[in-house]
Amino acid sequence: MSDIGISGTADELAQRLLQCVGAGTVLITEMLPDKHVVHGYCGPRLPERLRHELPIGYPVCEHTVEMGFPLIVDDAFNHPLLRGNPAVSELGIGSYAGAPVFRRNGRAAGTVCAMLPHIHRWNPEQIESILTASRQAEEILFGDGSTQRWS
């Protein structure tokens, strides 16, 4: 995945990432104390009511933000961390690959993630595209030259 630069939007980045990884849905989110704001979205698998804002406790992305490093799950239906998550069961998330997006202060503030409705083994190229997109999302969302803590 080539760099789109800071002139791109979060929706454009989500669309490019979806094309690169062949995912069903791509989200670029920011976690706030009371909700997750969806800054970028591409894909048919997210209900309209969730396309701009996700409630706390709902998205799988919370785990990625809390851990501060990428979360790659080939089988979300049976993964001990995700199998009880309401988004997995309600949206039918079979596989998930997400990377945190950091602010300059080093805190994970959101995610770039790709999801598929079926079990899927994420390959190294797909994972690298998600990592690249997370760095680009830092520039788009925060424009502060953040660096990733886990790289």
DAMOGI-V703661 format. One line per field, one symbol per residue. ss: DSSP state (A for helix, B for strand, O for the rest). phi: phi as a letter, one per 30 degrees, with the letter a starting at -180 (. if undefined). A space follows every 10 residues. Layout:
# DAMOGI-V703661
ss=???
phi=???
This chain:
# DAMOGI-V703661
ss=OOOOOOOOOA AAAAAAAAAA AOOOBBBBBB BOOOBBBBBB BBBOOOOAAA OOBBBOOOOO AAAAAAAOOO BBBOOOOOOO OOOOOAAAAA AOOOBBBBBB BBOOOOOBBB BBBBBBOOOO OOOAAAAAAA AAAAAAAAAA AAOOOOOOOO O
phi=.ddcidddcd dddddddedd ciddbbbbbb ccecacccdb bakdcceedc dcacddicdd eedddddibe bcbdbddcde dcdcdddddd ciddbbbbbd ccdediddba bcbbbbdbda ddcedddddd dddddddedd dchbiebddc d
